[in-house]
Structure formats: structure tokens, C-alpha cells
Amino acid sequence: MQSVLLAEWRSVAESHHEPVLAEDVVRLLSPRAGDVVVDCTFGAGGHARRIAGGLGPDGMYIAIDRDPVAAEHFRRFADDVVCQTRFIAGNFADVLAQLLDEGIRADAVVMDLGVSSMQIDAPERGFSYATDAPLDMRMDPGLATSAADLVAHAPEDDLRRWFRDYGEERYAGRIARELVRRRAEAGIETTGELVDAIRAAVPAPANFASGHPAKRVFQALRIAVNSELESLDSALTPAFELLNDGGRLAVISFHSLEDRRVKRFMRDRVRREIYPAGVPVRGDTAISEAEQLTSRAIQPGSEETDRNPRSRSARLRAVRRHPETPTS
Ligand SMILES: C[S@@+](CC[C@H](N)C(=O)[O-])C[C@H]1O[C@@H](n2cnc3c(N)ncnc32)[C@H](O)[C@@H]1O
């Protein structure tokens, strides 16, 4: 049983190396020679390599990631591509605001949210329920609070809410109660101890249902540890503000709570009317602040989900800023 799970996990982890919805991302961002591209979630550089190919020597690829391991992937990427490159370590919410302050403007901004293969593939980072390791889950090891800290100190109500909302875990209440009981006795400091507690909390049939019984709780803790939804909320506005006229913003989300935020943000930009610079203000000169490039979210086809099971929950949405200035 254990070896089957490990094999399943390895195949999922290995398939992560393929960037999700890569062709659609490149088509929607349509990178051209000389463009400035901001990649908010560089990871192992899978999307970056496909996007940067079109930029030429005058183009600029600005990569952001809060995980120091991404910086190592970036060094290899920078050596291989012809465009100019820059890496900025940090939370994309802060870095995008910094870029705006610097006066940088981009022709394309991309976000591929969530966790990466390099993080799941490193058992010592504590993202995986498949191997026993310290319960960490921090994308940025400099963050003050790890998953073990949350499990040790968060109020039971918060644990339950995270498991329910971020993990869509049916047994959120039972699991939160069991964690609070166990932490008072022996503590929960490893992924293995967390898996044991979850297995003990859920009804017996749930331990044998398809999918690992700890999957949803691990996802929920990861989202909480890394304040993923708060970062997204703070990042969408500066990401859009960075765009030049005609610039494109593409976001891949993996959770309905992320996708809902992205969808609402983009819809509001499309509905908001502005008056283009240099055009006298008249009723018929107002244009939408953005044009929707994806009328509904793009999802991977069965070929991609077979090759890369993680892509199953991916949703890609994109907008273009200031589509056209009316000539009349
Ligand atoms: C799904 S992976 C990106 C994979 C990448 N597109 C590729 O093709 O290799 C997400 C990456 O974003 C980073 N990340 C997630 N949230 C972040 C945030 N708020 N600020 C900066 N980086 C973040 C993670 O550390 C991870 O490396």
C-alpha cells in the first residue's frame, strides 16, 4: 500500500516539471521581441523558458519567487536565454508594488499560483504527505510560522475553518478536534504524525477511499502557512497596474477560492469604463479598462491531465489592458 502511494506521489511530482497549460499561456501573453515580461511565480522556470524565447535581446524577463530554490533555477535560465533577465526574491505582492515604484511597466504579467514540483519533490520541506519529514510547508523559509507552529498553536476553530474552506475537507471538525487533543499530549511535529492523526480522526471508510485521506488537510495548511489568498488579493491590482496599454495579464489558479478572486478581479476591470488619454471626454469615448481574453476559464484537456495529474484543477484566465482606443 505504502509503495503504491509512493509511486503515485512520485509520478505526480515528476509530472510537475511540465508547465501547466503552457501553450495557452504563451498564446494569450503573445510575447514579442522587445517586450518586458513579469513572471510572479518563476518556480523551476518552465513557463519562463517558453515565454522568454520570443523576447529577443532587447526583451526583459523579470522573475519573482519567494522560494530561494527558484533562484538556482533562475541562474541556469538566465544563462540559456538571449533576453535580459532579473530575479527578485520575495512575495509577489510586495515585489509588484516595488516594481511599480521603480517605474517599471510590463507588456505581460503571468502568475502560476500554488506549490511547485521543486517544493513537493523535496521531502524535507514538509509539503508532502507521502514521506515522513518535519512539518514545515513554508515556501519562503524565512517566514516566522511553519505548519507545525500552526498545528501547535492555532485555535481549533481556525484549524476547522481552514480545513473546510481551503481544503474542502468533509471531516474538518473531527480532524481539528483530534489535532487539538493530540497536541496537548505529545505534540505534532512531523508530516507522519499529522497523517496518523488525520487517519485516526476520519471514519474508517475514508481511509480507504480514492485519494490520500491527508491530501485536503495538507493543502489547507499550506495555503494558511503561506497566506496564499491574502497574497493574491494584494497582488492583482499592482499586477494590472504594471501593464502598458495593450499589456496582458494571465493567471493560473488551482483552487476555487483563488479562481473566484481572479474571475471577479478581471470582470471588474472589464466592466470599469475609462477615458483614454488625449481623447476629449464625451459619452461615446469611454472604453473598458480591459478586454477579456478568456470568455471562460481555460482548463487542460485529457491529454495534459493524463500526463500531468496536478494540472487537473488548473484554471487559466487572462485580460488585456486598454484593448483599443476608439478613433472617433
Ligand atoms: C506552480 S509553481 C510555478 C511553476 C512555474 N510556472 C514553472 O513553470 O516552473 C509556483 C511558484 O510560485 C511561488 N510562489 C507562490 N506564491 C508566491 C508568492 N506569494 N510570492 C512569490 N512566489 C510565490 C512558489 O514558491 C513556486 O515556486
The ligand as an SDF file (V2000), in Angstrom:
LIG
                    3D

 27 29  0  0  0  0  0  0  0  0999 V2000
    3.2130   26.4140   -9.5340 C   0  0  0  0  0  0  0  0  0  0  0  0
    4.8090   26.9960   -9.1730 S   0  0  0  0  0  0  0  0  0  0  0  0
    5.2850   27.8490  -10.6250 C   0  0  0  0  0  0  0  0  0  0  0  0
    5.9110   26.9480  -11.6450 C   0  0  0  0  0  0  0  0  0  0  0  0
    6.4810   27.7140  -12.8130 C   0  0  0  0  0  0  0  0  0  0  0  0
    5.4690   28.4360  -13.5570 N   0  0  0  0  0  0  0  0  0  0  0  0
    7.2120   26.7460  -13.7440 C   0  0  0  0  0  0  0  0  0  0  0  0
    6.7610   26.5720  -14.8950 O   0  0  0  0  0  0  0  0  0  0  0  0
    8.2180   26.2000  -13.3320 O   0  0  0  0  0  0  0  0  0  0  0  0
    4.5050   28.3090   -8.0900 C   0  0  0  0  0  0  0  0  0  0  0  0
    5.7450   29.0580   -7.6290 C   0  0  0  0  0  0  0  0  0  0  0  0
    5.3150   30.3050   -7.1230 O   0  0  0  0  0  0  0  0  0  0  0  0
    5.9560   30.5850   -5.9260 C   0  0  0  0  0  0  0  0  0  0  0  0
    5.0240   31.4060   -5.1590 N   0  0  0  0  0  0  0  0  0  0  0  0
    3.8070   31.0520   -4.7120 C   0  0  0  0  0  0  0  0  0  0  0  0
    3.2410   32.0890   -4.0730 N   0  0  0  0  0  0  0  0  0  0  0  0
    4.1180   33.1230   -4.1450 C   0  0  0  0  0  0  0  0  0  0  0  0
    4.1070   34.4650   -3.6760 C   0  0  0  0  0  0  0  0  0  0  0  0
    3.0790   34.9570   -2.9890 N   0  0  0  0  0  0  0  0  0  0  0  0
    5.1740   35.2450   -3.9440 N   0  0  0  0  0  0  0  0  0  0  0  0
    6.2320   34.7550   -4.6490 C   0  0  0  0  0  0  0  0  0  0  0  0
    6.3170   33.4950   -5.0940 N   0  0  0  0  0  0  0  0  0  0  0  0
    5.2640   32.6830   -4.8480 C   0  0  0  0  0  0  0  0  0  0  0  0
    6.2640   29.2660   -5.2880 C   0  0  0  0  0  0  0  0  0  0  0  0
    7.3870   29.3640   -4.4420 O   0  0  0  0  0  0  0  0  0  0  0  0
    6.5150   28.3810   -6.5060 C   0  0  0  0  0  0  0  0  0  0  0  0
    7.8750   28.3470   -6.8190 O   0  0  0  0  0  0  0  0  0  0  0  0
  1  2  1  0
  2  3  1  0
  2 10  1  0
  3  4  1  0
  4  5  1  0
  5  6  1  0
  5  7  1  0
  7  8  2  0
  7  9  1  0
 10 11  1  0
 11 12  1  0
 11 26  1  0
 12 13  1  0
 13 14  1  0
 13 24  1  0
 14 15  1  0
 14 23  1  0
 15 16  2  0
 16 17  1  0
 17 18  1  0
 17 23  2  0
 18 19  1  0
 18 20  2  0
 20 21  1  0
 21 22  2  0
 22 23  1  0
 24 25  1  0
 24 26  1  0
 26 27  1  0
M  CHG  2   2   1   9  -1
M  END
$$$$
